[in-house]
Amino acid sequence: MLPPKRIRKLFTIVLAYLLLVPFLLGCPGPEGNVAKKLKKEPEISVYFHQTKETKTMPIEEYLMGVVAGEMKPDWPVEAYAAQAIVARTFTMDFIAEGGTREQHNTDISTDEEEAQAYNADAITPAIRRAVQMTAGQVMTYRGRYVKGWFSASCGGRTALAKDGLAYKEPEPPYMRSVSCPEAEVIPDEELFWEKKFTPQELTAALSELGKSVGTVSRMAVAARSKDSHRARELKFTGEDGETTVPGADFRMAIGPQNMRSIWLTDIKHEADGIIMTGRGFGHGVGLCQWGAHALAKKGKTPEEIIKHYYPKVKIQKLW
């Protein structure tokens, strides 16, 4: 039998090793997956959902299609570059979490509902240059990937994850709600929206969330986020009672293209439905694409654009 001192020493060594394993292997930790330095640009397997094909390609080639799919043409190269850094971060973290292995036995998919938008046909010389000039760059916090969240339009102020996404885990320490200059460049029809929903549509969306009040007759904002004006909680009244649901969850249930955001500025009740009026498009968390456009026009660098929305992160080059 080993002496007690020897046993304690061995126990200390084993414990130290176990604590170090996540850093060596890139496994998830309490704050995310470790961002490991790589000797060269990785190749990834991509499932193309429209053709059902699987292709292997360099990650930077894939990211060109993502930036082209996520942003509009003829924008400043610095805005594309900021989007490339965010998308690269999302991609690396997504793959570290398992990617689309279970669905398609691949690292990632071109299906926007599974990962990110992708449109290789829309790649321009500016997009190609933006991806190349940021090659290998990702956002990290304490050496781990951050959540690469972004939306088309934040409405003028970004949201915390718990508000814009109804994020169930603790708010990531690097997230902030910040003002955004997108109004300087975004067309009114992109910034503002209005949509009428029938009682049947509202009732069906609640049903998807496991809630039932009968046919919906009234809707109200039950709670708003302190900083970003989002409807954190929505209250619905029907013939069978009342219920409250997270605004972000309800938006996904009724269709994020229809209810474009949870920044609601007005709710009107009519005999045949409810009219919602709002601003912004998307969850509003992290980088705002129209805001990145505005900041790029002001002469900001890609890193400065990133730091506007993620002030606490570090830009790290992995290859």
Residue pairs with C-beta under 8 A, 6 or more apart in sequence:
2 10
21 27
22 28
22 29
22 34
23 34
23 143
25 34
26 33
26 34
26 35
26 36
26 96
27 33
27 34
28 96
28 97
29 144
31 141
31 142
31 144
31 172
31 173
32 93
32 141
32 144
32 145
32 146
32 147
33 92
33 93
33 96
33 97
33 144
33 145
34 143
34 144
34 145
35 92
35 138
35 140
35 143
35 144
35 145
35 316
35 318
36 318
37 318
37 319
38 136
38 318
38 319
39 319
40 319
41 58
41 59
41 60
41 135
41 136
41 319
42 58
42 59
42 319
43 56
43 57
43 58
43 59
44 56
44 57
44 58
44 59
44 62
44 91
44 95
44 106
44 107
44 108
45 54
45 55
45 56
45 105
45 106
45 107
45 108
46 54
46 55
46 56
46 57
46 62
46 106
46 107
46 108
46 109
46 110
47 53
47 54
47 100
47 103
47 104
47 106
47 108
47 109
47 110
47 111
48 54
48 55
48 109
48 110
49 109
49 110
49 111
49 114
50 110
54 104
54 105
54 106
59 88
59 91
59 92
60 131
60 132
60 135
62 91
62 108
62 118
63 84
63 87
63 88
63 91
63 131
64 120
64 123
64 127
64 128
64 131
65 110
65 118
65 119
65 120
65 123
66 87
66 91
66 116
66 117
66 118
67 80
67 83
67 84
67 87
67 123
67 127
67 130
67 131
68 118
68 119
68 120
68 121
68 122
68 123
68 124
68 127
69 112
69 116
69 117
69 118
69 119
69 122
70 83
70 87
70 116
70 117
70 150
70 289
71 79
71 80
71 83
71 127
71 289
73 122
73 124
75 126
75 293
75 296
76 293
76 296
76 297
77 126
77 129
77 130
77 133
77 296
78 130
78 292
78 295
78 296
78 300
78 301
78 302
78 305
79 289
79 292
79 293
79 295
79 296
79 305
80 126
80 127
80 130
80 131
81 130
81 131
81 133
81 134
81 302
82 287
82 292
82 296
82 302
82 305
82 306
83 130
83 150
83 287
83 289
83 292
84 130
84 131
84 134
84 137
84 302
85 134
85 137
85 138
85 139
85 302
85 306
85 315
86 139
86 148
86 149
86 150
86 286
86 287
86 306
87 116
87 148
87 150
88 134
88 136
88 137
88 138
88 148
89 138
89 139
89 140
89 145
89 146
89 148
90 115
90 116
90 147
90 148
90 149
91 108
91 115
91 116
91 148
92 138
92 145
92 318
93 145
93 146
93 147
93 148
94 108
94 115
95 107
95 108
96 145
99 106
99 107
99 108
99 115
100 106
100 107
100 108
100 109
100 114
100 115
101 107
103 109
103 114
108 115
108 116
109 115
110 118
112 118
130 302
133 302
134 302
135 319
136 317
136 318
136 319
137 315
137 316
137 317
137 318
138 145
138 315
138 316
138 318
139 145
139 146
139 148
139 306
139 310
139 313
139 314
139 315
139 316
140 146
140 313
140 314
140 315
140 316
141 172
141 173
141 174
141 312
141 313
141 314
146 172
146 174
146 310
146 313
147 161
147 172
147 175
147 286
148 286
149 161
149 165
149 283
149 285
149 286
149 287
150 282
150 285
150 286
150 287
150 288
150 289
151 164
151 280
151 281
151 282
151 283
151 284
151 285
151 286
151 287
151 288
151 289
152 190
152 281
152 282
152 288
152 289
152 290
153 182
153 186
153 190
153 191
153 261
153 279
153 280
153 281
153 282
153 284
153 288
153 289
153 290
153 291
154 180
154 182
154 228
154 280
154 282
154 284
154 288
154 290
154 291
155 180
155 182
155 191
155 228
155 229
155 261
155 263
155 278
155 279
155 280
155 284
156 179
156 180
156 182
156 183
156 279
156 280
157 177
157 178
157 179
157 180
157 227
157 228
157 229
157 284
158 164
158 176
158 177
158 178
158 180
158 228
158 284
158 285
158 286
158 288
158 291
158 309
159 165
159 177
159 225
159 227
159 228
159 230
159 283
159 284
159 285
160 171
160 175
160 176
160 177
160 225
160 227
160 228
160 285
161 167
161 171
161 172
161 175
161 285
162 171
162 232
163 177
163 225
163 228
163 230
163 232
163 248
164 225
164 228
164 230
164 248
164 262
164 283
164 284
164 285
165 248
165 283
165 285
166 232
166 246
166 247
166 248
166 249
173 312
174 310
174 312
174 313
175 285
175 286
175 310
176 309
176 310
176 311
176 312
177 225
177 227
177 228
178 308
178 309
178 311
180 288
180 290
180 291
180 294
180 309
181 291
181 294
181 295
181 298
182 191
182 288
182 290
182 291
182 293
182 294
183 191
183 294
184 294
184 297
185 290
185 293
185 294
185 297
186 290
186 293
186 294
190 281
190 290
191 279
191 280
191 290
192 277
192 278
192 279
193 260
193 261
193 277
193 278
193 279
193 281
194 275
194 276
194 277
194 278
195 258
195 259
195 260
195 275
195 276
196 270
196 273
196 274
196 275
196 276
197 254
197 258
197 259
197 273
197 274
197 275
197 276
198 272
198 273
199 215
199 216
199 217
199 272
199 273
199 274
200 215
201 254
201 273
202 216
202 219
202 236
202 254
202 274
203 213
203 214
203 215
203 216
203 238
205 250
205 253
205 254
206 212
206 213
206 216
206 236
206 243
206 245
206 250
206 253
208 253
209 245
209 249
209 250
209 253
211 236
211 243
211 245
212 238
212 240
212 243
213 236
213 237
213 238
213 239
213 240
213 241
213 242
213 243
214 238
214 239
214 240
214 241
215 238
215 239
216 236
216 237
216 238
216 274
217 237
217 238
217 239
217 269
218 236
218 237
218 269
218 274
219 234
219 235
219 236
219 237
219 267
219 269
219 274
220 234
220 235
220 237
220 267
221 231
221 233
221 234
221 235
221 247
221 264
221 267
222 231
222 232
222 233
222 234
222 235
222 244
223 231
223 232
223 233
224 230
224 231
224 232
225 232
228 263
228 284
229 263
230 247
230 248
230 261
230 262
230 263
230 284
231 247
231 262
231 263
231 264
232 246
232 247
232 262
233 244
233 245
233 246
233 247
234 244
234 245
234 246
234 247
234 250
235 242
235 243
235 244
236 242
236 243
236 244
236 245
247 262
247 264
248 262
248 283
250 259
250 262
251 259
251 261
251 262
256 282
259 276
259 278
260 278
260 280
260 281
260 282
261 278
261 279
261 280
261 281
261 282
261 283
261 284
262 278
262 283
263 278
263 279
263 280
263 284
264 276
264 277
264 278
265 277
265 278
265 279
266 275
266 276
266 277
267 274
267 275
267 276
267 277
268 274
268 275
268 277
286 309
286 310
287 305
287 306
287 309
287 310
288 309
291 308
291 309
292 305
295 304
295 305
295 308
296 305
300 308
303 315
306 313
306 315
307 313
